[in-house]
Amino acid sequence: MPIIHYLNVKQGDCSIIQHGSQHVSVIDVCNAKKESLEEAAKSAVYLELAEKGVLGNFNQKGYPVNPISYMTERDIDSVFRFILTNCDMDHLDGLVDFWGTFSPLNFWDTDNNEEKEFEEGSPYSEDDWNFYKWLRDSDSQQDPKRLTLYSGARGQYYNKGADGKSGGDGLYVLAPTPELVREANETGDHNDCSYVLLYLSTKFKIVFGGDSHDKTWEHILKTHRSDVTDIDLLIAPHHGRDSDRSYAFLDVLKPRLTFFGNANSEHLAYDAWNTRSLRFITNNQAGSMVVEAGSTDLDLYVTHKPFAEKLNSSTFYSERLKAHYCEVISRK
């Protein structure tokens, strides 16, 4: 059964899809530097105390995971495709070490012209940016295969099977368009050339929002409205941060559940979800979130036991997923 992971990676993004085909897609990466592996080992001691109630609150932002160790612990040792929704550093933090560990076969990128300067004391590595630029700009590069896909793209393996028929890994590109990319490159605001992806697993619809902004959603609602109506799970755009934008797209998506990343409470768009009576869970509450897609239901697990217990007093630990069971996200 397909499994979707949304990792607790500081204030960045990292999602993993274990497809039914046995392919693995990783969407963005953060906190993947090898030196943070040691930090993660140290924080695990304090995380154990927190689960015993010693620290007294959820505060999972303080205990981020490293995607390299997270995947290794779950016997994920190869990546079929790495998708960079946009080139902000909180989506490619630790890219060098991640790439050196998993060597993705395919690389989805946007055709951006972004340039960055690094000030002393930056939490991000210029080496990660330079490596990304090499991936982006190398004319002769054949390994990995670099794809710059646009809204409506069809292709073998990602939404067509080996026989050329529909299916594949169930990944559909909702955005960007060539026009959105061109405008983003002209203005220097690259949020609206972010990937937005629809993942179809059996009958479930899951949307990965990247860092998409208003123009992107105008396009999606005009061109892919039926595809994104009444979805099951939304990985919130901008990790759920309130980014001075319209949230009218939520009136169409009406997600049964939304995953938010980490940010200070005053920066999260709680009101946009609360006023629509839409449910969300944050990394700060749950740690990393895991959804297993069965034939009829989505099963939700989280890595932070006290939060699982809050949702379900009969929670149990899955050694296979290394997470605690919470509930079924069923279609009504």
C-alpha positions as CSV (number, residue, x, y, z in Angstrom):
1,M,0.0,0.0,0.0
2,P,1.3,3.5,-0.8
3,I,2.7,5.4,2.2
4,I,3.1,9.2,2.5
5,H,5.4,10.8,5.0
6,Y,5.5,14.5,6.0
7,L,8.6,15.0,8.0
8,N,9.3,17.3,10.9
9,V,12.2,19.2,9.5
10,K,12.5,22.5,11.3
11,Q,10.8,25.3,9.2
12,G,11.3,23.6,5.9
13,D,9.6,20.9,3.8
14,C,10.2,17.3,3.1
15,S,7.6,14.7,1.9
16,I,8.2,11.1,0.9
17,I,5.9,8.9,-1.2
18,Q,6.5,5.2,-1.1
19,H,4.5,4.2,-4.3
20,G,2.8,0.9,-4.9
21,S,5.2,0.4,-7.7
22,Q,8.1,0.4,-5.2
23,H,9.3,3.7,-6.5
24,V,10.1,6.3,-3.9
25,S,9.5,10.0,-4.6
26,V,11.0,12.7,-2.3
27,I,9.5,16.1,-2.5
28,D,11.8,18.8,-1.2
29,V,14.4,18.3,1.6
30,C,15.4,20.2,4.7
31,N,17.7,19.5,7.7
32,A,19.5,16.7,5.7
33,K,23.1,17.8,6.4
34,K,25.2,15.0,7.9
35,E,26.3,17.1,10.8
36,S,22.6,17.3,11.8
37,L,22.5,13.6,12.2
38,E,24.5,14.0,15.5
39,E,22.2,16.7,16.6
40,A,19.2,14.4,15.9
41,A,20.8,11.7,18.0
42,K,21.2,14.1,20.9
43,S,17.6,15.4,20.6
44,A,16.3,11.8,20.6
45,V,17.3,11.6,24.3
46,Y,15.2,14.7,25.1
47,L,12.4,13.5,22.8
48,E,12.2,10.3,24.9
49,L,11.9,12.4,28.1
50,A,9.2,14.5,26.4
51,E,7.2,11.3,25.6
52,K,7.3,10.4,29.3
53,G,5.8,13.8,30.1
54,V,9.0,15.4,31.6
55,L,9.0,18.3,29.2
56,G,5.2,18.8,29.4
57,N,4.2,20.0,25.9
58,F,4.3,18.9,22.3
59,N,7.0,21.3,21.1
60,Q,8.1,18.9,18.4
61,K,9.7,21.8,16.5
62,G,12.5,21.4,19.0
63,Y,13.1,17.8,17.9
64,P,13.5,17.8,14.1
65,V,14.3,14.7,12.2
66,N,17.0,14.3,9.6
67,P,15.5,12.9,6.4
68,I,18.6,10.7,5.8
69,S,18.3,8.9,9.1
70,Y,14.5,8.9,8.9
71,M,14.6,7.1,5.6
72,T,17.4,4.8,6.5
73,E,15.6,3.7,9.7
74,R,12.6,2.7,7.5
75,D,14.7,0.8,5.0
76,I,14.3,3.3,2.2
77,D,17.7,3.1,0.5
78,S,17.0,4.5,-3.0
79,V,15.1,7.4,-4.5
80,F,13.5,7.1,-7.9
81,R,12.7,10.9,-8.2
82,F,13.5,14.0,-6.3
83,I,11.1,16.8,-6.8
84,L,12.2,20.3,-5.9
85,T,9.0,22.4,-5.7
86,N,11.0,25.6,-5.6
87,C,14.5,26.8,-5.0
88,D,14.2,28.4,-1.6
89,M,16.8,27.1,0.7
90,D,14.3,25.6,3.2
91,H,13.4,23.2,0.3
92,L,17.0,22.1,-0.5
93,D,18.8,22.3,2.9
94,G,21.2,19.4,3.0
95,L,20.9,18.6,-0.7
96,V,24.6,17.6,-1.1
97,D,24.5,15.0,1.6
98,F,21.0,13.8,0.6
99,W,22.1,13.3,-3.0
100,G,25.3,11.6,-1.9
101,T,23.3,9.1,0.1
102,F,20.4,8.3,-2.2
103,S,21.5,9.3,-5.8
104,P,18.1,10.0,-7.2
105,L,17.6,8.8,-10.8
106,N,15.2,11.6,-11.8
107,F,15.2,15.3,-10.8
108,W,12.2,17.5,-11.2
109,D,13.1,21.2,-11.3
110,T,11.6,24.5,-12.3
111,D,13.1,26.5,-15.1
112,N,14.0,29.3,-12.8
113,N,16.8,31.9,-13.0
114,E,17.2,32.4,-9.2
115,E,20.5,33.6,-7.8
116,K,21.4,33.7,-4.1
117,E,24.0,35.4,-1.9
118,F,25.0,34.0,1.5
119,E,25.7,36.2,4.5
120,E,28.0,35.1,7.3
121,G,26.0,33.2,9.9
122,S,23.4,31.9,7.4
123,P,21.8,28.7,8.7
124,Y,22.1,27.3,5.1
125,S,25.1,26.0,3.2
126,E,26.3,27.7,0.0
127,D,27.6,24.2,-1.0
128,D,24.0,23.1,-1.2
129,W,23.1,26.0,-3.4
130,N,26.1,25.6,-5.7
131,F,25.3,21.9,-6.1
132,Y,21.7,22.7,-7.0
133,K,22.9,25.3,-9.6
134,W,25.1,22.5,-11.1
135,L,22.1,20.3,-11.3
136,R,20.0,23.1,-12.8
137,D,22.5,24.6,-15.2
138,S,24.7,21.8,-16.5
139,D,24.1,21.4,-20.2
140,S,25.7,18.0,-20.6
141,Q,24.2,16.4,-17.5
142,Q,22.5,13.0,-18.1
143,D,22.6,11.5,-14.6
144,P,20.2,12.2,-13.0
145,K,17.6,12.9,-15.7
146,R,16.4,16.5,-15.1
147,L,12.8,17.3,-16.0
148,T,11.1,20.7,-16.0
149,L,7.4,19.9,-16.2
150,Y,4.4,22.1,-16.7
151,S,0.7,21.9,-15.8
152,G,-0.9,18.9,-17.5
153,A,2.3,17.1,-18.3
154,R,2.0,13.4,-19.1
155,G,4.9,11.0,-19.0
156,Q,6.0,7.4,-18.5
157,Y,6.3,6.3,-14.9
158,Y,5.0,9.5,-13.2
159,N,1.4,9.2,-14.6
160,K,1.7,6.6,-17.3
161,G,2.7,3.0,-16.9
162,A,5.5,1.3,-18.8
163,D,2.9,0.3,-21.4
164,G,2.0,4.0,-22.0
165,K,-1.4,3.8,-20.4
166,S,-2.7,5.9,-17.5
167,G,-1.6,5.2,-14.0
168,G,2.1,5.0,-13.3
169,D,3.0,6.5,-10.0
170,G,-0.1,8.7,-9.9
171,L,1.7,12.1,-10.0
172,Y,0.0,14.9,-11.9
173,V,1.4,18.4,-12.3
174,L,-1.1,21.1,-11.6
175,A,1.4,24.0,-11.8
176,P,3.4,25.9,-12.9
177,T,2.7,27.0,-16.5
178,P,5.3,28.4,-18.8
179,E,3.7,31.8,-18.4
180,L,4.0,31.6,-14.6
181,V,7.6,30.7,-14.8
182,R,8.4,33.4,-17.3
183,E,6.7,36.1,-15.1
184,A,8.5,34.7,-12.0
185,N,11.8,35.0,-13.7
186,E,11.0,38.6,-14.8
187,T,9.9,39.8,-11.4
188,G,12.2,37.7,-9.2
189,D,9.3,36.4,-7.1
190,H,9.5,32.7,-7.7
191,N,6.6,31.5,-5.5
192,D,4.3,31.4,-8.4
193,C,6.6,29.1,-10.4
194,S,6.4,26.5,-7.7
195,Y,5.3,23.0,-8.4
196,V,1.8,22.0,-7.2
197,L,1.3,18.3,-7.5
198,L,-1.8,16.0,-7.3
199,Y,-1.1,12.5,-6.1
200,L,-3.8,10.0,-6.9
201,S,-3.6,6.8,-4.9
202,T,-6.5,4.3,-5.5
203,K,-9.5,6.7,-4.9
204,F,-7.7,9.3,-2.7
205,K,-6.6,12.8,-3.8
206,I,-3.6,14.3,-2.1
207,V,-2.2,17.8,-3.0
208,F,1.3,19.0,-2.4
209,G,1.1,22.8,-2.3
210,G,4.8,23.8,-2.6
211,D,5.2,27.5,-2.1
212,S,2.4,28.3,-4.5
213,H,0.7,31.7,-4.3
214,D,-2.4,33.4,-5.7
215,K,-1.7,33.3,-9.5
216,T,-0.9,29.7,-9.3
217,W,-4.2,28.9,-7.6
218,E,-6.1,31.1,-10.1
219,H,-4.7,28.8,-12.8
220,I,-5.4,25.6,-10.9
221,L,-9.0,26.5,-10.2
222,K,-9.5,27.5,-13.8
223,T,-7.8,24.5,-15.4
224,H,-7.9,21.7,-12.9
225,R,-10.9,22.5,-10.7
226,S,-12.6,19.1,-10.8
227,D,-9.2,17.4,-10.0
228,V,-8.8,19.4,-6.8
229,T,-12.4,19.5,-5.6
230,D,-13.0,17.8,-2.2
231,I,-9.5,16.4,-1.7
232,D,-8.5,14.0,1.1
233,L,-5.2,15.5,2.3
234,L,-3.5,18.9,1.6
235,I,0.2,19.6,2.3
236,A,-0.3,23.2,2.9
237,P,1.3,25.8,0.7
238,H,4.2,27.7,2.4
239,H,4.1,25.0,5.2
240,G,0.9,26.6,6.4
241,R,2.4,30.1,7.0
242,D,0.1,33.1,6.6
243,S,1.7,34.7,3.5
244,D,-0.6,37.7,2.8
245,R,-2.7,35.8,0.2
246,S,-6.1,34.7,-0.7
247,Y,-7.4,31.4,0.7
248,A,-10.4,31.1,-1.6
249,F,-8.9,27.9,-3.0
250,L,-9.8,26.2,0.2
251,D,-13.5,26.6,-0.6
252,V,-13.0,24.3,-3.5
253,L,-10.4,21.9,-2.1
254,K,-12.2,21.4,1.2
255,P,-9.4,19.0,2.4
256,R,-10.5,16.5,5.0
257,L,-7.1,17.1,6.7
258,T,-4.2,19.5,6.2
259,F,-0.6,19.1,7.3
260,F,1.1,22.2,8.4
261,G,4.9,22.5,8.9
262,N,6.6,24.4,11.7
263,A,6.5,28.2,12.2
264,N,5.7,30.5,15.1
265,S,2.0,30.4,15.9
266,E,1.5,34.0,14.9
267,H,2.8,33.1,11.4
268,L,0.5,30.2,10.7
269,A,-2.7,30.7,8.8
270,Y,-5.0,29.1,11.5
271,D,-7.9,31.5,10.8
272,A,-8.1,30.5,7.1
273,W,-8.8,26.9,8.2
274,N,-10.7,27.6,11.4
275,T,-13.2,29.9,9.7
276,R,-14.0,27.1,7.2
277,S,-14.1,24.4,9.9
278,L,-11.2,22.6,8.2
279,R,-9.0,20.4,10.2
280,F,-5.2,20.6,10.4
281,I,-2.3,19.1,12.2
282,T,1.1,20.7,12.7
283,N,4.6,19.2,12.9
284,N,5.0,21.0,16.1
285,Q,2.1,18.9,17.5
286,A,2.7,15.5,15.9
287,G,6.3,15.3,14.9
288,S,6.4,13.6,11.6
289,M,3.0,12.5,10.1
290,V,2.5,9.3,8.1
291,V,-0.5,8.3,6.0
292,E,-1.0,4.8,4.7
293,A,-3.4,4.6,1.7
294,G,-5.5,1.4,1.8
295,S,-8.2,0.4,-0.7
296,T,-10.9,2.2,1.2
297,D,-9.4,4.4,3.9
298,L,-6.4,6.6,4.8
299,D,-4.8,5.6,8.1
300,L,-3.0,8.4,10.0
301,Y,0.1,7.8,12.2
302,V,2.4,10.3,13.9
303,T,5.8,9.9,15.5
304,H,5.0,11.7,18.7
305,K,3.2,9.4,21.1
306,P,1.5,11.9,23.4
307,F,-0.2,13.6,20.4
308,A,-1.4,10.2,19.1
309,E,-2.8,9.4,22.6
310,K,-4.6,12.7,22.6
311,L,-6.4,11.6,19.4
312,N,-6.8,8.0,20.3
313,S,-6.5,6.5,23.8
314,S,-6.1,3.1,22.1
315,T,-3.2,4.1,20.0
316,F,-0.6,1.4,19.2
317,Y,3.0,1.6,17.8
318,S,3.7,0.3,14.3
319,E,7.2,-1.1,14.1
320,R,7.0,-1.1,10.3
321,L,6.2,2.6,10.1
322,K,7.9,3.6,13.3
323,A,4.9,5.7,14.3
324,H,1.9,5.7,16.5
325,Y,-1.6,5.0,15.0
326,C,-4.1,7.8,15.4
327,E,-7.2,7.3,13.3
328,V,-8.9,6.6,9.9
329,I,-9.4,9.5,7.6
330,S,-12.4,8.2,5.8
331,R,-14.6,9.6,3.1
332,K,-18.0,10.5,4.4
